[in-house]
Amino acid sequence: MLLLAMASISCGEVLEGTEQEVLFLRHKGADMNVWVRGNIDSKVIILVVHGGAGGNSAAYVPDYKDNLEHDYAIAYWDQRHGGSAQGSFSKKEFNHTNAWALMAEDMMLVIKMLRERYGQDTKVFAWGHSWGVQLGTKFLVDHDPELLDGWIASNGTHSGNIEHASRNAYILTYAQEMVDEGAELDEPVTRGGVDIQTPQDAIDWVNANDPITEWDQTDVQWTLGGVIGKWVYANYTDPRYTENLPPGTLLFSSPVSPIAQGINSARTGTLINNSYRETSIQEFWDLSTEMKHITIPVALLWGKYDHIIPEGVAYSYRDSIGTPPEDIMFEFYDAGHSPEYEQPDAFAEDVREFIERHR
Amino acid sequence: MAQKIARDDVLLAIPPAPDQLVLDVSYFGEVIAHPGMSAAIDYTLSSKAVRLAKFTDRARFKQTSWFVGGELGGYRHRGNHVGLLLGARAGVRRQTARSFLFEAMLGASYFHKRLDGTVFVVEDDGSFSETRIKGRPKFAPSIAFGIGQRLPWFLDGALGWHVRPGVFFEIPFNTTVLPHPYVQVGLNYRLR
């Protein structure tokens, strides 16, 4: 009886009822899984470029499985050393100096692999979220953007420096509103000798730390942005969250390995994503001057109230690319960092409109 | 007088012969639910029986055995990988007077991890090809603890059951190590 119970758990149907296939790209020591789900016959694929670095693509399955998967195939790609990706390579081959370009090369190959598998006439769009925008933009800069039929970017950046400036602007704007309304910080920010107790202290700190040029400043700014963001979300957003999967679904009835996700995330965090230290891949860099050759259709679908990658980054991204204005979709949502999760219906509708216009 | 003779019989009782060779066959569930099977043979290196004085009506012993063995197992995590383990294990097993078993063991295995999907590799000219070589060789040390019971009323006590949670470690996994918790649920049989 126990064996039968175990076998039945392992054959769970929760994520089935849709076309699906698991592909692997084996490249330079990594075996990266690409879980292709949804309407494969549509000949349109949306490649998910997940956040992190070191996050996972399966986190977005609940956002897409009941809407966009009906219309298109969604390719949930786990990046090298992220999600359930496997393999064997040295940490010398994966550090803050070389991982970014290597992962952009992986992305180029994943796009080509999808066409190899589903036909050269298949339309491939990519959607990047958070770190996925940084990675996708690196791909667009280093490789041929025309490999994609369109690029959808949500709450990620093309420049660490512009991200810092936008976050300072975010803190100034909303801290001033808090001052005007007599609101208090939910918690003080005390790090590295800095003591920020009130919204006015926050304003003073930003005025004394603009531009951000030091690692210690990024630490304080990040934390302060989170504290201000908590007030902003409570006052400005009305999230209609995606319904999460039942507990254990991914563990027991999917190709996903939550243990691998945890190990990859922790390890990648140490190797390349260690914020506020020189080994971080995500701080002082700038692609904004190298993006004019990007002329493919681009959708910038942004959570307007995000404190992590604030809306100022979206405006700069739009102004940095060479895509003609008529091929740019630019939408904001009453959401924070994850519009696909916080406003899933509106987000999916815009993705659908963008793809139908450019497929 | 009769009572004294019976007590002397208890004191002079000979402990049961230790299991020399034990076969066990188990359901092997990686994270419980990724199904597989395993089989192992354990050989007892040494065994020590201690008579329990608290039992005065008849002789009872607890027995501690040190063993080494070989194990073969496999499982499938659908859409992720198929795992094959072949290795050796060593441990200690204690059988109580009431035939309950408690065991602990360490293992070291060759772990063949085969991707469960269509695998593409990039050729030198930039083209793709689907490869049939989907596996990678790994090393997998392991640790497990088990409980179980011999069934003294069945097959002269040669048959038993066990539940054995454990974890094996996939080395290497990307740039690090990946633990794989598992559970074995099965039967063991004294061959000799």
Interface residues (C-beta under 8 A of the other chain):
Chain A: L2 L3 M6 A7 I9 S10 E21 V22 L23 F24 L25 R26 H27 A30 D31 N33 W35 R80 H81 S84 A85 Q86 G87 S88 F89 S90 K91 F94 L109 K112 M113 E116 R117 L251 F252 S253 S254 P255 V256 S257 I259 A260 I263 N264 R267 L271
Chain B: Y27 G29 V31 I32 A33 H34 P35 H77 R78 G79 N80 H81 K113 L115 D116 G117 T118 V119 F120 V121 V122 F128 T131 K134 R136 P172 F173 N174 T175 T176 V177 L178 P179 H180 P181 V185
